[in-house]
Amino acid sequence: MGTGQLGQESETRPLRVRAFFGLPIPDGHRERLGSYIQAQGVLAPKFRWTPAENLHVTTRFLGHLELEVADRIAGRVEASAPRAFTMQLGELGAFKRGRLARVLWIGLSLGEIEASAIAATVEAECVRAGLEAESRPYAAHMTIARARGPEGAPLPAAVPPALSPWRAGELILYRSHLGRGGPTYEPMRTISLR
């Protein structure tokens, strides 16, 4: 008999997962950003840099929830027929605490309105499914690093590589597996954008 803990199923409790929605980036962009991040890791070691395979444009973190609830949300989002759009990464930004940065991210220079519309659809379906509404307004971004210390770290003088626009044609429901080496993301469901 299982314990019903996160990621496990028991006879009495359904499977629970840690999940989120994100927009994937093209493999060629992932490779270029991976090289950029690797170089930044040497120049700014006070940050934990996101592995290239984990890069995505964040749509909505769902938290820990039953797999069936996450799948139901994804099904309703898919039924809403979200539209494909052109997206391009923009400038480096940071979520700060005072003058120190806690999270480094790259925003969008193209496609922010469309990404926000998809995020609003996902948010509405999350609330409909009983999840707590997000308290902060949506800001389309791709997290590239987090400060190692809770107080943050000085913002590095880094300019991300200029990458060409691409057609965002998928929204993915990911499962996040936490581990000592950092999280790994497993696509659970891919929603085609039309």
C-alpha positions as CSV (number, residue, x, y, z in Angstrom):
1,M,0.0,0.0,0.0
2,G,1.4,3.4,-1.0
3,T,1.8,6.5,1.1
4,G,0.0,8.9,-1.2
5,Q,3.0,11.3,-1.2
6,L,3.7,13.7,-4.0
7,G,4.3,11.7,-7.2
8,Q,2.9,8.5,-5.7
9,E,-0.5,6.9,-5.9
10,S,-2.1,4.9,-3.1
11,E,-5.3,2.9,-2.9
12,T,-6.9,5.8,-1.0
13,R,-5.3,8.9,-2.5
14,P,-4.9,10.0,-6.1
15,L,-1.5,10.8,-7.7
16,R,-0.3,14.3,-6.8
17,V,2.2,16.2,-9.0
18,R,4.1,19.5,-9.0
19,A,3.1,21.1,-12.3
20,F,3.1,24.2,-14.4
21,F,2.3,25.5,-17.9
22,G,5.0,26.9,-20.2
23,L,5.7,27.8,-23.8
24,P,8.7,25.9,-25.2
25,I,11.5,27.6,-27.1
26,P,13.1,26.4,-30.3
27,D,16.1,24.0,-30.0
28,G,18.5,26.4,-31.8
29,H,17.5,29.2,-29.3
30,R,18.0,26.7,-26.4
31,E,21.5,25.9,-27.6
32,R,22.5,29.6,-27.9
33,L,21.0,30.4,-24.6
34,G,22.7,27.4,-23.0
35,S,26.1,28.8,-24.1
36,Y,25.2,32.2,-22.8
37,I,24.1,30.7,-19.4
38,Q,27.2,28.6,-19.2
39,A,29.4,31.7,-19.6
40,Q,27.3,33.7,-17.1
41,G,27.7,30.9,-14.6
42,V,31.4,31.6,-14.5
43,L,30.9,35.4,-14.4
44,A,28.1,35.5,-11.8
45,P,28.5,32.5,-9.5
46,K,26.2,34.0,-6.9
47,F,23.3,32.7,-9.1
48,R,22.1,29.2,-9.8
49,W,21.7,29.3,-13.6
50,T,18.9,27.4,-15.3
51,P,20.0,24.4,-17.3
52,A,19.3,24.8,-21.0
53,E,16.9,21.8,-21.1
54,N,14.7,23.6,-18.5
55,L,14.2,26.8,-20.4
56,H,10.7,27.9,-21.3
57,V,8.5,31.0,-21.1
58,T,6.5,30.7,-17.9
59,T,2.7,30.7,-18.2
60,R,1.4,29.5,-14.8
61,F,2.7,27.6,-11.9
62,L,0.0,25.2,-10.6
63,G,1.8,24.0,-7.5
64,H,1.2,20.6,-6.0
65,L,-2.1,19.1,-7.1
66,E,-3.8,16.0,-8.2
67,L,-2.7,14.8,-11.6
68,E,-6.4,14.5,-12.7
69,V,-7.0,18.2,-11.8
70,A,-4.0,19.3,-13.8
71,D,-5.1,17.2,-16.8
72,R,-8.7,18.6,-16.5
73,I,-7.3,22.1,-16.6
74,A,-5.2,21.3,-19.6
75,G,-8.2,19.8,-21.4
76,R,-10.3,22.9,-20.8
77,V,-7.4,25.1,-22.0
78,E,-7.1,23.0,-25.1
79,A,-10.9,23.2,-25.8
80,S,-10.6,27.0,-25.7
81,A,-8.5,26.7,-28.9
82,P,-5.7,29.1,-28.0
83,R,-4.0,30.7,-31.0
84,A,-0.5,30.4,-32.2
85,F,1.5,33.6,-32.4
86,T,5.0,35.0,-33.1
87,M,7.2,35.4,-30.1
88,Q,10.7,36.9,-29.5
89,L,12.8,37.2,-26.4
90,G,13.8,40.7,-25.3
91,E,15.8,42.2,-22.5
92,L,17.2,40.9,-19.3
93,G,15.1,41.8,-16.2
94,A,15.1,40.9,-12.5
95,F,12.7,40.3,-9.6
96,K,14.5,42.3,-6.9
97,R,14.7,42.8,-3.2
98,G,16.0,46.3,-2.8
99,R,19.1,46.7,-5.0
100,L,19.7,42.9,-5.1
101,A,18.3,40.5,-7.7
102,R,16.6,37.3,-6.5
103,V,15.5,36.1,-10.0
104,L,16.9,36.9,-13.4
105,W,14.7,36.6,-16.4
106,I,14.4,37.5,-20.1
107,G,11.2,39.2,-21.1
108,L,9.4,39.2,-24.5
109,S,9.9,41.9,-27.1
110,L,7.3,40.3,-29.3
111,G,4.2,38.3,-28.4
112,E,3.6,39.5,-24.9
113,I,0.0,40.4,-25.5
114,E,-0.7,36.9,-27.0
115,A,1.2,35.1,-24.2
116,S,-0.8,37.1,-21.7
117,A,-4.1,36.1,-23.4
118,I,-3.1,32.4,-23.1
119,A,-2.0,33.0,-19.5
120,A,-5.4,34.5,-18.8
121,T,-7.2,31.5,-20.2
122,V,-5.0,29.1,-18.1
123,E,-5.6,31.3,-15.0
124,A,-9.4,31.2,-15.5
125,E,-9.4,27.4,-15.9
126,C,-7.2,27.1,-12.8
127,V,-9.6,29.2,-10.7
128,R,-12.5,27.2,-12.2
129,A,-10.8,24.0,-11.0
130,G,-10.5,25.4,-7.5
131,L,-6.9,26.6,-7.4
132,E,-6.2,29.9,-5.7
133,A,-6.1,32.9,-8.1
134,E,-2.7,34.4,-8.8
135,S,-2.2,37.5,-6.7
136,R,0.3,39.1,-9.1
137,P,-0.4,40.3,-12.6
138,Y,1.1,38.0,-15.3
139,A,4.4,39.1,-16.8
140,A,5.7,36.9,-19.7
141,H,9.3,35.9,-19.0
142,M,11.8,33.1,-19.1
143,T,13.6,32.5,-15.8
144,I,17.4,32.1,-16.4
145,A,18.8,32.2,-12.9
146,R,18.0,32.4,-9.2
147,A,20.2,33.9,-6.5
148,R,21.9,31.4,-4.3
149,G,21.3,33.4,-1.1
150,P,17.9,34.4,0.1
151,E,18.8,38.1,0.2
152,G,19.7,38.1,-3.5
153,A,22.8,39.1,-5.4
154,P,24.1,42.1,-7.4
155,L,22.6,42.2,-10.9
156,P,25.2,41.0,-13.4
157,A,26.1,43.2,-16.4
158,A,24.9,40.7,-18.9
159,V,23.1,41.2,-22.2
160,P,21.3,38.1,-23.5
161,P,22.0,37.0,-27.1
162,A,19.7,38.5,-29.8
163,L,17.5,35.6,-31.1
164,S,15.2,35.7,-34.1
165,P,11.4,35.6,-33.6
166,W,9.6,32.2,-33.8
167,R,6.1,30.8,-34.1
168,A,4.9,29.7,-30.7
169,G,2.8,26.7,-31.6
170,E,2.6,24.7,-28.4
171,L,1.7,25.2,-24.7
172,I,3.0,22.4,-22.5
173,L,1.8,21.1,-19.1
174,Y,5.0,20.1,-17.4
175,R,5.6,18.0,-14.3
176,S,8.4,19.3,-12.1
177,H,10.6,16.7,-10.4
178,L,12.6,18.2,-7.5
179,G,16.1,16.8,-6.8
180,R,19.4,17.7,-5.2
181,G,20.8,18.7,-8.6
182,G,17.8,21.0,-9.2
183,P,14.4,20.4,-10.8
184,T,13.9,18.5,-14.0
185,Y,10.8,19.1,-16.2
186,E,8.8,16.3,-17.8
187,P,6.2,17.3,-20.5
188,M,2.9,15.7,-19.5
189,R,0.6,17.2,-22.1
190,T,1.2,19.2,-25.2
191,I,-1.5,21.6,-26.4
192,S,-1.3,22.6,-30.0
193,L,-1.9,26.4,-30.6
194,R,-4.0,27.0,-33.7
